[in-house]
Amino acid sequence: MQNKELNKFNKMIGDKAIIIGNLSDQYSKASTPEELMWCAIQMQNHANALRVITERLGTDTKEVYGG
Protein backbone atom coordinates (compact mmCIF):
# COMPACT_ATOMS: atom_id res chain seq x y z
CA MET A 1 0.00 0.00 0.00
CA GLN A 2 1.41 3.32 -0.99
CA ASN A 3 1.30 6.55 0.95
CA LYS A 4 -1.17 7.97 -1.58
CA GLU A 5 -3.62 5.15 -0.84
CA LEU A 6 -3.19 5.62 2.92
CA ASN A 7 -3.95 9.30 2.54
CA LYS A 8 -7.10 8.42 0.58
CA PHE A 9 -8.30 6.08 3.33
CA ASN A 10 -7.46 8.61 6.05
CA LYS A 11 -9.40 11.31 4.22
CA MET A 12 -12.43 9.05 3.80
CA ILE A 13 -12.31 8.11 7.50
CA GLY A 14 -12.03 11.76 8.52
CA ASP A 15 -14.89 12.76 6.23
CA LYS A 16 -17.18 10.05 7.60
CA ALA A 17 -16.32 11.01 11.18
CA ILE A 18 -17.21 14.66 10.47
CA ILE A 19 -20.50 13.65 8.82
CA ILE A 20 -21.41 11.43 11.79
CA GLY A 21 -20.55 14.25 14.19
CA ASN A 22 -22.71 16.71 12.26
CA LEU A 23 -25.59 14.23 12.20
CA SER A 24 -25.21 13.76 15.95
CA ASP A 25 -25.59 17.52 16.41
CA GLN A 26 -28.68 17.48 14.19
CA TYR A 27 -30.08 14.57 16.18
CA SER A 28 -29.72 16.45 19.46
CA LYS A 29 -31.61 19.41 17.96
CA ALA A 30 -34.32 17.39 16.20
CA SER A 31 -37.83 18.19 17.32
CA THR A 32 -39.97 15.54 15.66
CA PRO A 33 -39.86 11.74 15.66
CA GLU A 34 -39.37 11.83 11.89
CA GLU A 35 -36.28 14.03 12.20
CA LEU A 36 -34.90 11.81 14.94
CA MET A 37 -35.45 8.70 12.83
CA TRP A 38 -33.91 10.29 9.73
CA CYS A 39 -30.79 11.32 11.67
CA ALA A 40 -30.50 7.91 13.31
CA ILE A 41 -30.76 6.12 9.97
CA GLN A 42 -28.21 8.43 8.37
CA MET A 43 -25.79 7.97 11.29
CA GLN A 44 -26.18 4.20 11.03
CA ASN A 45 -25.54 4.27 7.27
CA HIS A 46 -22.42 6.40 7.64
CA ALA A 47 -21.19 4.31 10.59
CA ASN A 48 -21.53 1.17 8.46
CA ALA A 49 -19.61 2.85 5.64
CA LEU A 50 -16.93 3.88 8.14
CA ARG A 51 -16.68 0.29 9.37
CA VAL A 52 -16.21 -0.98 5.81
CA ILE A 53 -13.53 1.63 5.11
CA THR A 54 -11.60 0.80 8.29
CA GLU A 55 -11.84 -2.94 7.61
CA ARG A 56 -10.43 -2.36 4.15
CA LEU A 57 -7.64 -0.22 5.58
CA GLY A 58 -6.87 -2.95 8.11
CA THR A 59 -6.77 -5.62 5.42
CA ASP A 60 -4.56 -3.56 3.13
CA THR A 61 -2.10 -2.59 5.87
CA LYS A 62 -1.98 -6.19 7.13
CA GLU A 63 -0.84 -7.29 3.68
CA VAL A 64 1.96 -4.72 3.80
CA TYR A 65 3.08 -5.03 7.43
CA GLY A 66 2.05 -8.61 8.18
CA GLY A 67 0.22 -9.72 11.27
C-alpha positions in Angstrom: 0.0 0.0 0.0 1.4 3.3 -1.0 1.3 6.6 0.9 -1.2 8.0 -1.6 -3.6 5.2 -0.8 -3.2 5.6 2.9 -4.0 9.3 2.5 -7.1 8.4 0.6 -8.3 6.1 3.3 -7.5 8.6 6.0 -9.4 11.3 4.2 -12.4 9.0 3.8 -12.3 8.1 7.5 -12.0 11.8 8.5 -14.9 12.8 6.2 -17.2 10.0 7.6 -16.3 11.0 11.2 -17.2 14.7 10.5 -20.5 13.6 8.8 -21.4 11.4 11.8 -20.5 14.3 14.2 -22.7 16.7 12.3 -25.6 14.2 12.2 -25.2 13.8 15.9 -25.6 17.5 16.4 -28.7 17.5 14.2 -30.1 14.6 16.2 -29.7 16.5 19.5 -31.6 19.4 18.0 -34.3 17.4 16.2 -37.8 18.2 17.3 -40.0 15.5 15.7 -39.9 11.7 15.7 -39.4 11.8 11.9 -36.3 14.0 12.2 -34.9 11.8 14.9 -35.4 8.7 12.8 -33.9 10.3 9.7 -30.8 11.3 11.7 -30.5 7.9 13.3 -30.8 6.1 10.0 -28.2 8.4 8.4 -25.8 8.0 11.3 -26.2 4.2 11.0 -25.5 4.3 7.3 -22.4 6.4 7.6 -21.2 4.3 10.6 -21.5 1.2 8.5 -19.6 2.9 5.6 -16.9 3.9 8.1 -16.7 0.3 9.4 -16.2 -1.0 5.8 -13.5 1.6 5.1 -11.6 0.8 8.3 -11.8 -2.9 7.6 -10.4 -2.4 4.1 -7.6 -0.2 5.6 -6.9 -2.9 8.1 -6.8 -5.6 5.4 -4.6 -3.6 3.1 -2.1 -2.6 5.9 -2.0 -6.2 7.1 -0.8 -7.3 3.7 2.0 -4.7 3.8 3.1 -5.0 7.4 2.1 -8.6 8.2 0.2 -9.7 11.3 
